[in-house]
Amino acid sequence: MVPRALQAEVVMLVPKLVEMGEHTAAAGALLGRLAEAAREGADMEAALRMPVLAALGRLRIDPAVAEKVLRAALEVGFSLGGDNLRSETCDILG
């Protein structure tokens, strides 16, 4: 298991490390990790939310999975509100 402090960085590397043919599977795994983080607590889920969504946005995925990604992104947007979402997005994108 990856140390908690490094999990966001590892998540951001997924699109570079996974072969194109495995992008859909990687997207499912990232969504699963985000759900698992939510069960671990609000702090863990918050720490992984934007890195997971940013990584998902760089994957070429099956349209069926893309619908789940869109739903997750909308949920994040509604939970953060406009200003916080922009702030977190800027932090992720550098």
Buried (B, 14 or more C-beta within 10 A) or exposed (E): EEEEEEBBEBBBEBBEEBEEEEBBBBBBEBBEBBEEBBEEEEEBBBBBBBBBBBBBEEBEBBEEBBEBBEEBBEEBBEEBEEEEBEEBBEEBEE
